[in-house]
């Protein structure tokens, strides 16, 4: 498994197999896959799906381990408003939003870009928001072994917006806390900081 690599090179055999299946789907729903606008759609869709699910071939733990540095800093580190895009495993429709993540170092800090990369690794799999929150939380907690970790995700789900209940303005919020963030005062400080506009 690769620590982190944007998948722009595709396994031709897998791509062709997925392309063939998309072609069959387009045909089955009643479209003409040979018409001009759709001729290349199965291949594009196959490459898009492989890109959007590349997290299965990436290792979030190795991403963090590759950029851990000894440091005495032991106050809260927050990375907020991390954009995320994922696919709901129930309908394979997108959900998207922002993640807010904090940790309190315990002898080690991690390169700041690695936290958003960890988000990408788990988001680029078939997911539910609840498990995505848990996956990110546990990966950071178990790898960095900090004094505490907090994760909050706010996302809109196309499966709720385009079909089903069709509620276009609904937002789902999930959260997880470990260590010092289980204390109400630390948790409240984190929640206050991610809600404020400090810029």
Secondary structure, 3 states (H helix, E strand, C coil): CECCCCCCCCCHHHHHHHHHHHHHHHHHCCCCCCCHHHCCHHHHHHHHHHHHCHHHHECHHHHHHCCEEECCCCCEEEEEEEEEEEEECCCCCEEEEEEEEEEECCCEEECHHHHHHHHHHHHCCEECHHHHHHHHHHHHHHHHCCCEEEEEEEEEEHHHHCCCCCCCCCCEEEEEEEEHHHCHHHHHHHHHHHHCCCC
